[in-house]
Amino acid sequence: MSQMVLATGNAAARRARGRCVTVAVDGMAFHSPVHVGDEVSVYADLISTGRTSMKFQVEAWRRSRDGDEQVKVTEAVFTFVAIDSGSRPRPVPPG
Ligand SMILES: CC(C)(COP(=O)(O)OP(=O)(O)OC[C@H]1O[C@@H](n2cnc3c(N)ncnc32)[C@H](O)[C@@H]1OP(=O)(O)O)[C@@H](O)C(=O)NCCC(=O)NCCS
């Protein structure tokens, strides 16, 4: 989950051109475990943008060291809010 926050935080910060914070995580589902040594990939798709907030559909996938099969392990919708230097919400700039 922390990897998903980091990855999505990067995507949010790029879209909002600056600092963002997580305000909500919805529908978190853990479908399958991640094993020690697995490669984990996180994909974050922007699904909607509000005045100051952005919603991302986020998925984490695993692949073992010795195989090619990829398995979706976790998914959720993360909402980030763009914030200013005083940690107050600020408008997301036009895309
Ligand atoms: C994020 C934060 C700055 C927002 O401040 P706020 O006073 O609640 O701001 P607002 O009520 O104006 O809401 C700002 C936006 O967040 C959205 N929002 C607020 N609470 C939400 C929730 N629970 N779920 C989804 N969106 C939410 C609002 O709809 C609004 O979006 P919009 O401008 O696109 O319409 C403040 O709540 C905060 O600092 N929270 C703690 C964040 C944090 O510590 N995150 C780390 C977690 S590990």
PDBQT file of the ligand as one rigid body, heavy atoms in Angstrom, charges set to zero:
ROOT
HETATM    1  C1  LIG A 101      -6.378  17.191   2.179  1.00  0.00    +0.000 C 
HETATM    2  C2  LIG A 101      -6.751  18.413   2.994  1.00  0.00    +0.000 C 
HETATM    3  C3  LIG A 101      -5.671  19.486   2.822  1.00  0.00    +0.000 C 
HETATM    4  C4  LIG A 101      -8.072  18.934   2.458  1.00  0.00    +0.000 C 
HETATM    5  O1  LIG A 101      -8.468  19.979   3.267  1.00  0.00    +0.000 OA
HETATM    6  P1  LIG A 101     -10.031  20.274   3.452  1.00  0.00    +0.000 P 
HETATM    7  O2  LIG A 101     -10.149  21.448   4.359  1.00  0.00    +0.000 OA
HETATM    8  O3  LIG A 101     -10.727  19.018   3.787  1.00  0.00    +0.000 OA
HETATM    9  O4  LIG A 101     -10.400  20.778   1.996  1.00  0.00    +0.000 OA
HETATM   10  P2  LIG A 101     -11.795  20.770   1.247  1.00  0.00    +0.000 P 
HETATM   11  O5  LIG A 101     -12.945  20.423   2.130  1.00  0.00    +0.000 OA
HETATM   12  O6  LIG A 101     -11.818  22.102   0.531  1.00  0.00    +0.000 OA
HETATM   13  O7  LIG A 101     -11.640  19.601   0.186  1.00  0.00    +0.000 OA
HETATM   14  C5  LIG A 101     -10.627  19.673  -0.795  1.00  0.00    +0.000 C 
HETATM   15  C6  LIG A 101     -10.926  18.630  -1.848  1.00  0.00    +0.000 C 
HETATM   16  O8  LIG A 101     -10.790  17.341  -1.252  1.00  0.00    +0.000 OA
HETATM   17  C7  LIG A 101     -11.973  16.587  -1.501  1.00  0.00    +0.000 C 
HETATM   18  N1  LIG A 101     -12.181  15.707  -0.364  1.00  0.00    +0.000 N 
HETATM   19  C8  LIG A 101     -12.178  16.042   0.942  1.00  0.00    +0.000 A 
HETATM   20  N2  LIG A 101     -12.390  14.952   1.713  1.00  0.00    +0.000 NA
HETATM   21  C9  LIG A 101     -12.538  13.909   0.842  1.00  0.00    +0.000 A 
HETATM   22  C10 LIG A 101     -12.794  12.527   1.015  1.00  0.00    +0.000 A 
HETATM   23  N3  LIG A 101     -12.919  11.976   2.238  1.00  0.00    +0.000 N 
HETATM   24  N4  LIG A 101     -12.878  11.756  -0.083  1.00  0.00    +0.000 NA
HETATM   25  C11 LIG A 101     -12.738  12.280  -1.328  1.00  0.00    +0.000 A 
HETATM   26  N5  LIG A 101     -12.481  13.596  -1.559  1.00  0.00    +0.000 NA
HETATM   27  C12 LIG A 101     -12.397  14.394  -0.467  1.00  0.00    +0.000 A 
HETATM   28  C13 LIG A 101     -13.074  17.626  -1.650  1.00  0.00    +0.000 C 
HETATM   29  O9  LIG A 101     -14.165  17.091  -2.377  1.00  0.00    +0.000 OA
HETATM   30  C14 LIG A 101     -12.340  18.704  -2.413  1.00  0.00    +0.000 C 
HETATM   31  O10 LIG A 101     -12.240  18.350  -3.779  1.00  0.00    +0.000 OA
HETATM   32  P3  LIG A 101     -12.536  19.400  -4.983  1.00  0.00    +0.000 P 
HETATM   33  O11 LIG A 101     -11.866  20.700  -4.644  1.00  0.00    +0.000 OA
HETATM   34  O12 LIG A 101     -11.907  18.767  -6.190  1.00  0.00    +0.000 OA
HETATM   35  O13 LIG A 101     -14.011  19.537  -5.070  1.00  0.00    +0.000 OA
HETATM   36  C15 LIG A 101      -6.899  18.082   4.522  1.00  0.00    +0.000 C 
HETATM   37  O14 LIG A 101      -8.066  17.299   4.698  1.00  0.00    +0.000 OA
HETATM   38  C16 LIG A 101      -5.700  17.349   5.050  1.00  0.00    +0.000 C 
HETATM   39  O15 LIG A 101      -4.624  17.917   5.231  1.00  0.00    +0.000 OA
HETATM   40  N6  LIG A 101      -5.905  16.041   5.325  1.00  0.00    +0.000 N 
HETATM   41  C17 LIG A 101      -4.790  15.216   5.826  1.00  0.00    +0.000 C 
HETATM   42  C18 LIG A 101      -3.993  14.688   4.625  1.00  0.00    +0.000 C 
HETATM   43  C19 LIG A 101      -2.916  13.739   5.079  1.00  0.00    +0.000 C 
HETATM   44  O16 LIG A 101      -2.310  13.902   6.140  1.00  0.00    +0.000 OA
HETATM   45  N7  LIG A 101      -2.659  12.765   4.252  1.00  0.00    +0.000 N 
HETATM   46  C20 LIG A 101      -1.660  11.761   4.539  1.00  0.00    +0.000 C 
HETATM   47  C21 LIG A 101      -2.317  10.421   4.711  1.00  0.00    +0.000 C 
HETATM   48  S1  LIG A 101      -1.073   9.162   4.895  1.00  0.00    +0.000 SA
ENDROOT
TORSDOF 0
